[in-house]
Amino acid sequence: MVDAPVQVGEWTLEPGGLASCGTLSESARDEVMSGMSMADTSRDYMDRLAVADDKHLISVEEVQQYLSLVTMENDAWELVTEDSRIKVHRLRDRSLGGGVCVKLFARLPPGTSLMHAANCVLNYEDRKKWDKQIIGARLLGHAHGNDLLYGICRAAPLADRDFLAFHTLFRREDGKGIMSYQRGADNAMFPPTKAVRVTMYVLATQVYEEPDGSVCLSVMSACDPVIPLMPKWIINMLTPSEWRRFTTAVATRSKKLQAAKEIPPCAFLFEPRPPEKQKTDSTGLSTACGSGSRMSSKQGSWGSQSQSSNPGSPRADSPVREGEEKPVDFEFSEKDDKMDVAVESLQGRQGRAGEDDRAVHDFLVLEVEQRSSCRIFCC
């Protein structure tokens, strides 16, 4: 056994995972996870994702397969939309069953802080303050460099959705980026609740700084939200608009934290330093947490409030007043406004649609067919 950092290309595993970045943590399933094996990467990457491989932990080889796929150009991805701020691609391979696999890119406004933008992705305690969809998230266990992450989201006017996923966190040793990679976990590890359990084939996020100093977000996502009778072309059509909304919210929150001189818990990930020595097992993922890596967070219920052990991090009980900050401007076009029609109309009908998935489906189809002139993609 050789003491060495666990690396995938330019990325190095952060053994502390999300617990070191402010997300609530417990160790109830550490023992179960310790006895689990890694994914069999001898099989084709897309074949394994298509069958929702949820009984194996994430390995270094799996992350390498993701990096190989996401960096492929036109042979693997078709361009959906592009402007000065965002790009949206869709995977040409249609084998993911109920999921739609997309690759999303956004360049955040000049002056955006890298560590504050990363905080918006990694710190679920902070994220539920500004992301209206997030109800809460917590780590249920950690082993072999993998977190077991459970989260629950609002999906009004549908029923709430929840997810259970294995998660790994990587950093660039030059301090210029982080990568979060997660894949669905076996539901038996945390039985379904009243919320509808989504199928997460893969969700990988990179937040990084380019040589010119601009901060960028890159996401590859394949998820089945389990909406009966919902055509995939509707999801395709709404993706660019929703991606703009999310990245605008990230830029706005980052700007606020930066102006307040808040130091997020993940700040240590952006300090250039030699990688710490850590033991690796035969699978290549870490079995030990380097010094100062996995800091424990206070435990509590979804609605509980806690303060990070980092004295510079924002307090969980600090309210964010509506209208307190001015949203960061992005360049929206007339085409973007048309793509928002179905979403805005749906929000206005929440009271009537309730949580009936069929009613929502019928309403969305009607709105899109009658009022939208944007490009539609069929499966």
C-alpha positions in Angstrom: 0.0 0.0 0.0 1.5 3.3 -1.1 0.8 6.6 0.7 -0.3 9.0 -2.0 -3.0 11.5 -2.8 -5.9 10.2 -4.7 -5.9 11.9 -8.1 -7.9 11.9 -11.3 -6.1 14.0 -13.9 -5.7 17.5 -12.4 -8.3 16.7 -9.6 -7.4 15.5 -6.1 -9.9 13.8 -3.8 -11.0 15.8 -0.8 -11.4 13.0 1.8 -13.6 15.1 4.1 -16.3 15.4 1.5 -19.3 17.8 2.0 -19.0 17.7 5.8 -16.0 20.0 5.5 -18.0 22.5 3.5 -20.9 23.2 5.9 -23.4 20.5 5.1 -24.9 18.7 8.1 -23.4 15.4 8.8 -24.0 12.2 10.8 -22.4 8.8 10.8 -25.3 6.4 11.1 -24.4 4.5 7.9 -20.6 4.7 8.0 -20.3 1.0 8.9 -22.6 -0.2 6.1 -20.8 1.9 3.6 -17.4 0.6 4.7 -18.4 -2.9 3.6 -19.6 -1.8 0.1 -17.6 -2.4 -3.0 -16.7 0.0 -5.8 -18.5 0.2 -9.2 -17.4 -2.3 -11.8 -15.8 0.1 -14.4 -15.0 -2.7 -16.8 -18.5 -2.2 -18.1 -19.3 0.7 -20.5 -20.0 4.0 -18.5 -23.4 4.7 -20.2 -24.5 1.1 -19.8 -23.9 1.3 -16.0 -25.7 4.6 -15.7 -28.6 3.4 -17.7 -29.4 0.6 -15.2 -28.9 3.0 -12.3 -26.0 1.3 -10.6 -26.9 2.2 -7.0 -25.3 -0.6 -5.0 -21.7 0.3 -5.5 -19.6 3.3 -4.3 -18.0 5.8 -6.7 -14.5 4.9 -7.7 -11.7 6.9 -9.3 -12.1 5.0 -12.5 -15.8 6.0 -12.7 -14.9 9.7 -12.2 -12.3 9.3 -15.0 -15.0 7.9 -17.3 -17.2 10.9 -16.6 -14.3 13.3 -17.4 -13.7 11.5 -20.6 -17.3 11.8 -21.7 -17.9 15.4 -20.6 -14.8 16.6 -22.6 -15.9 15.0 -25.8 -17.3 17.4 -28.4 -19.8 17.0 -31.2 -19.4 13.3 -31.5 -21.1 12.8 -28.1 -23.0 16.1 -27.6 -25.5 18.2 -29.6 -25.7 21.9 -29.0 -29.2 23.0 -27.8 -28.5 26.7 -27.2 -25.6 29.1 -26.8 -25.1 32.8 -26.0 -22.5 35.0 -24.3 -23.3 33.6 -20.9 -24.4 29.9 -21.2 -24.3 26.8 -23.3 -26.6 23.8 -23.2 -25.7 20.5 -24.8 -27.7 17.3 -24.9 -26.1 13.8 -25.0 -26.7 12.1 -28.3 -26.9 8.7 -26.6 -30.6 8.2 -25.6 -30.1 5.1 -23.5 -30.8 6.6 -20.1 -34.4 5.4 -19.9 -36.4 8.0 -18.0 -33.6 10.5 -17.8 -32.4 13.4 -20.1 -28.7 13.8 -20.0 -27.5 17.4 -20.5 -24.2 19.3 -20.3 -24.6 22.9 -19.0 -22.1 25.7 -18.9 -22.2 29.2 -17.6 -19.8 32.1 -17.3 -20.6 34.1 -14.2 -20.4 37.9 -14.2 -17.0 39.6 -13.9 -15.7 40.0 -10.4 -17.5 36.9 -9.1 -15.6 35.2 -6.3 -14.6 31.5 -7.0 -15.0 30.4 -3.4 -18.4 32.1 -2.9 -19.7 30.5 -6.1 -18.5 27.1 -4.9 -20.2 27.7 -1.6 -23.5 28.0 -3.4 -23.0 24.4 -4.7 -21.4 22.7 -1.8 -23.0 24.2 1.3 -26.6 23.0 1.6 -27.2 24.9 4.9 -26.5 28.1 3.1 -28.2 27.0 -0.2 -31.6 26.5 1.4 -31.6 30.2 2.3 -31.6 31.4 -1.3 -32.5 28.4 -3.5 -36.3 28.2 -3.2 -36.3 24.5 -4.3 -34.1 23.2 -1.6 -35.8 22.2 1.7 -32.8 20.6 3.2 -30.0 18.1 2.9 -27.7 16.0 5.2 -25.0 13.5 5.0 -26.0 10.1 6.4 -22.6 8.4 6.2 -19.1 8.5 4.8 -16.6 5.9 3.8 -13.9 5.3 1.1 -14.1 8.9 0.1 -17.9 8.7 -0.6 -20.6 10.6 1.2 -24.1 9.3 1.4 -26.2 12.4 0.7 -29.9 12.8 1.2 -31.9 15.8 0.1 -35.4 17.0 -0.3 -36.7 19.6 -2.8 -39.8 21.6 -3.4 -41.4 20.9 -6.8 -44.6 22.9 -6.6 -47.2 22.4 -7.9 -46.0 18.8 -7.9 -45.3 16.8 -4.7 -41.9 17.3 -3.1 -39.1 15.3 -4.6 -36.2 13.7 -2.7 -33.0 12.0 -3.7 -30.4 9.7 -2.2 -26.9 9.7 -3.7 -23.3 8.7 -3.3 -21.1 11.8 -3.5 -17.4 12.6 -3.9 -15.6 15.9 -3.8 -12.4 16.8 -5.6 -10.2 19.9 -5.7 -7.6 21.4 -8.0 -4.3 21.7 -6.1 -3.7 25.1 -7.7 -6.7 26.4 -5.8 -8.6 27.2 -9.0 -11.5 24.8 -8.8 -13.7 22.1 -7.2 -15.6 19.2 -8.7 -18.6 17.5 -7.1 -19.6 14.0 -8.5 -22.7 12.1 -7.4 -24.7 9.1 -8.5 -27.9 7.6 -7.1 -27.6 5.2 -4.1 -29.7 2.2 -3.2 -33.1 3.4 -1.7 -32.8 0.6 0.9 -30.1 2.7 2.6 -32.8 5.3 3.4 -36.3 4.2 2.7 -38.5 6.5 0.6 -40.7 9.1 2.5 -43.8 10.9 1.5 -41.7 12.7 -1.1 -41.3 11.2 -4.6 -37.9 9.6 -4.9 -36.1 10.7 -8.1 -33.7 8.6 -10.0 -30.3 10.3 -10.2 -28.2 8.7 -12.9 -25.4 11.2 -12.5 -24.9 14.8 -11.3 -21.4 16.3 -11.7 -20.6 19.9 -11.1 -17.4 21.8 -11.7 -16.8 25.4 -10.4 -13.5 26.8 -11.6 -11.6 29.9 -12.6 -10.3 30.4 -16.1 -6.9 32.0 -16.9 -8.6 35.3 -17.5 -10.0 35.3 -14.0 -13.6 34.5 -15.0 -15.6 32.0 -12.8 -17.4 29.3 -14.7 -19.9 26.5 -13.8 -20.1 23.3 -15.7 -22.7 20.6 -15.0 -23.5 17.2 -16.4 -26.9 16.0 -15.2 -29.0 13.0 -16.0 -32.0 12.6 -13.7 -35.5 11.2 -13.9 -37.8 13.5 -11.9 -40.6 10.9 -12.1 -43.4 12.9 -13.6 -45.9 10.5 -15.2 -46.8 11.2 -18.8 -44.4 14.2 -19.0 -42.8 14.2 -22.5 -39.1 14.6 -22.5 -39.3 17.4 -25.1 -40.9 19.6 -22.5 -38.0 19.0 -20.1 -35.6 19.8 -23.0 -37.3 23.0 -23.8 -37.4 24.3 -20.3 -33.8 23.4 -19.4 -32.0 26.5 -20.9 -34.4 28.9 -19.1 -34.1 27.1 -15.8 -30.3 27.0 -16.1 -30.3 30.8 -16.6 -32.4 31.2 -13.5 -30.2 29.0 -11.4 -26.9 30.6 -12.5 -28.4 34.1 -12.0 -29.3 33.1 -8.4 -25.8 31.7 -7.8 -24.2 34.9 -9.1 -26.6 37.0 -6.9 -25.9 35.0 -3.8 -22.1 35.0 -4.4 -22.1 38.8 -4.8 -23.9 39.2 -1.5 -21.6 37.0 0.4 -18.6 38.6 -1.2 -19.8 42.1 -0.3 -20.4 41.0 3.3 -16.8 39.6 3.4 -18.2 36.3 4.5 -15.6 33.4 4.5 -17.4 30.2 3.5 -16.5 26.8 5.1 -15.1 25.6 1.7 -12.5 28.5 1.6 -9.7 26.0 2.5 -10.2 24.3 -0.9 -8.9 27.3 -2.7 -5.6 27.6 -0.9 -2.9 26.4 -3.2 -0.8 23.8 -1.3 0.8 20.4 -1.9 -1.7 17.6 -1.5 -1.8 15.9 1.9 -0.6 12.3 2.2 -3.5 9.9 2.5 -3.9 6.2 2.3 -5.6 4.6 -0.6 -7.2 1.2 -0.9 -7.0 -1.1 -3.9 -9.9 0.8 -5.6 -8.0 4.0 -5.5 -10.3 6.0 -3.3 -9.4 7.3 0.1 -10.0 5.4 3.3 -8.6 8.1 5.6 -9.4 11.7 6.2 -6.3 14.0 6.1 -5.8 16.4 9.0 -8.4 19.1 9.1 -10.4 17.6 6.3 -13.6 16.2 7.6 -14.9 18.7 10.1 -18.1 17.7 11.9 -21.2 20.0 11.6 -23.9 20.3 14.1 -26.7 17.9 13.6 -30.4 18.8 13.6 -33.7 18.4 11.8 -34.5 19.9 8.4 -35.7 23.1 10.0 -33.0 23.2 12.7 -30.5 26.1 12.7 -26.8 25.7 13.2 -23.7 27.8 12.9 -20.6 26.5 11.1 -17.5 25.9 13.2 -15.8 28.4 10.9 -16.3 31.8 12.6 -16.3 33.6 9.3 -19.1 31.6 7.8 -22.6 33.1 7.7 -25.0 32.2 10.5 -27.8 29.8 9.7 -30.3 32.0 11.6 -29.5 35.2 9.6 -32.6 35.9 7.6 -32.3 36.9 4.0 -34.9 39.6 3.5 -36.9 39.5 0.3 -35.8 42.4 -1.9 -32.7 43.0 0.1 -30.4 42.5 -2.8 -30.6 43.4 -6.5 -30.2 40.3 -8.8 -27.1 40.2 -10.9 -28.0 41.0 -14.5 -27.6 38.4 -17.2 -28.1 38.9 -20.9 -31.6 37.6 -21.6 -32.9 37.6 -25.1 -36.4 37.7 -26.6 -36.0 34.0 -27.2 -35.3 33.4 -23.5 -38.5 35.2 -22.6 -40.5 32.9 -24.8 -38.9 29.9 -23.1 -40.1 31.2 -19.7 -43.7 31.3 -20.8 -44.7 27.8 -19.7 -42.8 28.1 -16.4 -44.3 31.5 -15.5 -47.8 30.4 -16.4 -47.4 27.2 -14.4 -46.4 29.2 -11.3 -49.5 31.3 -11.7 -51.7 28.1 -11.6 -50.1 26.4 -8.6 -53.3 26.7 -6.6 -55.4 25.1 -9.2 -53.0 22.4 -10.3 -52.2 21.2 -6.7 -50.0 18.1 -6.6 -51.7 16.2 -9.4 -49.0 15.3 -11.9 -51.4 14.5 -14.7 -53.0 18.0 -14.4 -49.6 19.6 -14.5 -48.7 17.5 -17.6 -51.9 18.5 -19.4 -51.5 22.1 -18.6 -47.8 22.3 -19.6 -48.5 20.6 -22.9 -51.3 23.0 -23.7 -49.2 26.0 -22.8 -46.2 24.9 -24.8 -48.2 23.9 -27.9 -50.3 27.2 -27.9 -47.8 29.8 -26.7 -44.2 28.7 -27.3 -42.3 29.1 -30.5 -38.9 27.9 -29.2 -37.0 24.9 -30.5 -38.4 21.6 -29.4 -36.3 18.4 -29.1 -37.9 14.9 -29.3 -36.5 11.7 -28.0 
